[in-house]
Amino acid sequence: KKEKMRKLILFLCCFLTTTLMLGQNTVGTLKNDLGSYDAYTLLSPINSTETYLLNNCGQVVHQWTSTYTPGASVYLLENGNLLRTGKIANNNFQFGGVGGKIELFDWDNNLIWEYTYTDSTYTQHHDIYPLPNGNILMIVATVMTEAEALQAGRNPANLTQGEVFNEQILEIQPFGTNQANVVWEWNIKDHLVQDFDATKDNFGVVADNPNRLDFNYINATNATANWLHCNSLQYNPALDQLVLSSRIMSEIYIIDHSTTTAEAATSTGGTYGKGGDFLYRWGNKAAYDKGTSSNQTLFGQHYPHWIADGLTDAGKIMIFNNGGARAYSSIDIIDPMVTTPGNYTYDNVNGYGPTNA
């Protein structure tokens, strides 16, 4: 009863505040009924240098100011610090989500650390993730030259821009006010398979290698350099695993983080024994020759993440499924089948499950 009364009071406060302000709250709430989750919302508008912390009434309860518009991710840390990405224009990487800058502000809006990671051959983009040990994971796009791509087995017809972007995950250890050490690295280019040219690297049967990415699978991109467009990176501390989202492939991939950098470049080692190969993938079975477009379940998705302990469906994976050509969006929850925690079930005929969210 006390909880219901508290929510009722909160609801009435929001209603009365909104009424009295007569629409002056420009980030105001359109709806806040009694069933809403009692929490704060962190908002970083894409064309603004401001980051806002809002309450359920839509009121700004705190605000941070940067000199950069966001590079597509922002996190409020347990100690009240704000970790965000910033956008630095890069003529060699012209796609949505490009960042290149990471900033750490304290609660009082003091910039206490920053790190720039952008050049003609690489850039941080889209997501970062604050690890429990204080390190930071980040997604990076790096250039594979035409010669490198061809040696890796790329079909020349799929090199329409004379290069292709490798997707990389770096773990950095911040120090000083603007420096960091790279302490772990993973690259998709180390985990490819191709059935186009037996004289080149990575040759094999795609359907027999579900833990690797088909270097010549093109999914609605016209074979541009930005053929993967990874847009989200999240971490599971209990499993020491990462989940990475490729919007263009319409797939998510789970990777072992327990490996060394050397092991992450191979197919052996780590807690799960597969090095840096995929432990699990889901969303588009056609990408590894275990289905067709009729089996596709993800469509340009964002933000796959493990649901936190203490919440409904804890341990399952929640995904925002944009929809694309499907013409509608959805919030999907999947529960990957496992033999033991972190070891995912694979069907040689049907691939990874479940069939649907």
N, C-alpha and C positions, 0 to 999 in steps of 0.2 A: 504493500500500500504506500509506504514511504517513497519507493522508487517511482510509482505511478504519479504520486503527488509532485515529486521533484520534476518529472518530465512535463507535467501539466503546467507547473510554474514557469519552466523554461519556455514552453510553447507560448504561454500568455505574454511573457516578457518580450519574446520575439515579435509577436503580433502587435503588442502595444508600441514597441519601439518603432516598428516599420510604419505603423499608422501615424505616430506622432511626427516622424521624420518626413512624412509626406513624399516618399520616393527619393529623398536625398541620398540614401545609401546606394551608390551606383554599382556596388558589387553585392547587392542585396539578394536575399533568398526568395525564390518564387514559391517554394513549398517546404514545410518542415512539420510533418505530422508527428503524432505521438510514437510512431514506430521507428522513427529515424535513429540511427546510431549516434550516440552522444560522443562526439569527437571533434577534432579540428581538421580543416582541409588546407593543404599547402598548394598554392597556385602561383605559377610563373608564366604569365602570358608571353606568347612567342614573339611579339613585337615590342616588348617592354623590357626595361632593365630592372624592373621591380619584382620582388617576390613577396607574396602576401600569405599570412596565416589567418584563416577565417574561422569564426565559430559557426555554430549551426544557425545563427540568426543572419549570417552573411556579413557580419561586422568584421572589419580588419582589426585583429587583436595584436598583430605584430607585422613589421615590414622591414625588408632589407633592400638596399640599393646597390647595384653593380654598375660598371661602365659598359658591360656587354649584355646584349640580348642573350637568351638562353640557348644552349646547344642541344636542348631536348630532355634534360633530366635535372632534378633537384631533390635533395633529401634533407629532412630535419633530423639531426642526430640526437641521441639520448641525452647528451649534455647541453642541448640547446643551440649548438652550432649549426650553421647552414652550409651544406656541401652542394655545389651547383656546377653545371657546365656553362661555358660562354662560347659564343659564336665568333670565330675569326674567319673571314672570307678567305677561300683558297681556290684559285682559278683552276687548279688541277683536280679538284674534287667538288664538283658542282651538283650536289644532290641534297635533298632535304635531310636535316638532322646533323649537318656538319657542325662540329664544335671547335676543338683545338685548344680550349682553355678550361682549366678546372680551378675553382675558387673555394676557399673555406673562410666563412665569416663567423665571428662569435655572435652572441645574442644581441650585443649592442651595435651591430653592423660594422665592426672593425674587421678589415681584411687581414687575416692572420697567416694565410698561406695561399699561394697560387702557383700554377704550373702550366706552362705552355707546351703543347705537343702537336705541332703542325709544321709541315715542310712541303716541298714540291713532290715528295714521294710517299708521304704519310700524313694522316690526320686522325686525331681522336674524333669520334662521332657518336651521336645518339646517347647511349647510356653509359653510366658509371655505376659502381656499387661499393659502399663502404663496408669493409670486412670487420669482424669483431676485433681483430688484432691491430686495427688502426690503419692498415693498408687499404688501397683503393684498386678495384678492378676497373678497367676501361676497355671499350671496343675501339679498335683502330683499323682503318683501311690503309693498306699499303699497295704500292704499284707492283704488279708482275709485268715485266716487259713482254713484248711480243715473242721474243726468243725464249724467255722463261716459260711462257704459257704454252708455246708449241712443244717444247721439250717435255712438259708435264702432260701432254696429250690433248691439248685443246684443238678442236677442229678449226682450221683457219677461217671457215665460214662464220664461226662464232667469235671472231676477233674484229668486229666492225669498227672499233676505235683504236686498234693497234696496241691495246693493252687491256689488262683485266685486273680488278681489285681483289687482292687477298684480304680476308677478314681475320683479324688478329685480336687476341685477348692478352692484355698486359696486366700484371699486378705490380703496382708501384708502392714504394715505401717512402712517404714524405719526410723531408728533413729541411731544416732552415726555414726560410720564408718563401722560397720559390724553386726548390729543388726536390728531386726524388730519385730513388734507386729502383731499377727494374729488377724484381726478385723472382718473377715467374712469367712464362710466355707460352702461348699456344697459337698455332696458325692452321687455318683450314687447308692451306696448300700442302701441308704434310699428311693430309687425310683424304686424298682424292682417289677416284677410280675412273677409268675411261676404257671404252671398248672400240675406240675409233682407229688407233694406230698401234700395232703390236711392237713397233720399233721404238716407241717412246715410253717414258716413265708411266707408272700407275696403270699399266694395261691389265685388264681382267674382266670378268663377267660382273656386270653391275648388280644383277639380282643375287649374286653370291657374296656381295660385299655391302650389306646394309649398314655397316659401321663406318662407311666412307661415303663421300659425296661425289656423285657423277659429274665430272668436270664439263660434260657436254649436254647436260640437261638444262634446257632453256625454257623458263616458265614466264611467258608474257613480257619479255623485256627487249625483244629484238636484238639479243646478244650484245647489249651495251657493256661497258667496262664494269658498271655497277650492277652486276648480275645477281647479287645476293641481298644487299641492303639489309644487313642485320640491324635491328632497331631496339633490342632489349637484352639485358644481361642481369640475371638474378642468381642468388646463392642460397644453398641449403647447408647450414653449418652442421647439422646432425649427420648428413650423408657426405659432406665435403664434395658436393657436386654443383655444377653450374647449369643453368638452362639458358640457351641462346635462341633468339627468334630471328628467322630470315623472312622478311615480309614478302620478297619477290618469289622465293621458293614455296611460300605458304607452308612452312615447316618449323617445328621447334626441335632443338637438339639438346640432349643432356650429356655433359662432359665431366670426366673425373678431374677434380682439382687437387687431389692428393699426390699427383705425379710430380717428379722433378721436371724442370724445363727440358732436359734431355729425353726423359720418358714421354713427355707430352708431344714430342715430335715423332714418336713411334707407335706401334700397336701393342706394346707390352709394358708392364709395370703399373704401379699405383695400386691402391686398395682393391680395385675391381679387375686388375690384370689386363686391361685393354689399352694402356697408355693413353694417348690423346684421341683415340677413335671414339665415335659416338657410342654411348652406352644405350641410348634410346633416341628415337625420333618419332614424330607424329604430325599428321596434318595433310600429307600429300604422298600417298603410296606410289604414284606414278614416278616420283623422283628417284625411287630405287627399284623400279620394275616389279613392284608387288601389287599393282593395281592400275586403274585408269582414272580419268577425270571424274568418273562417276563415284569413285571412292574418296574423293577429296573432301576433307572436313574443315580445313582452315583456308581462309581467303584474306591474305594481306594482314595477318594478325599482329597485335602488339601485346607487350607486357605479360608473357606467361610467368607465373610465379607460384611457389609453393604456399598454400594457405597456412598461416601461422598457427602454432599450438594455442589451444584455448578458444579457437573460433570454430564455427560450424564447418564441417568437411576438412578439418585440419589434416595436413599432409598431402592432400590432393593438389592438382595444378589448376589454377584459374587462368583463363586467357580471354583477352578482349579480341573477338573475332570480327574484324572490320566488315567483311562481307564481299567487297569488290563486286564482281559480276553477279554474285548471288543476290545482290540488291537489298540486303538487309544485314544489320549488325546484330551480334549477340554476345552475351557473356557466357562462356562455356567452362565447365569443370570436368576434368578427366581424372581417372584414377588408374594410372598405369599398372598393369599386372606385373608382379614381382615373384621371384622364388624366395629371396630373402631381401631385407631392406637394401635398396640401391642396386639390386641385380634384377634386370628387367627381362620379362618373358618374351621370347621371339618365336613366331610361328614360321617355319620355312615356306609355307604356302601363302599365308595371308599377311605376313609381316608383323609389325608391332600393333598391339591393340591399345585401347578398345576400338571397336568399329565406329562408334559415334560418342560424342560427349554425353 
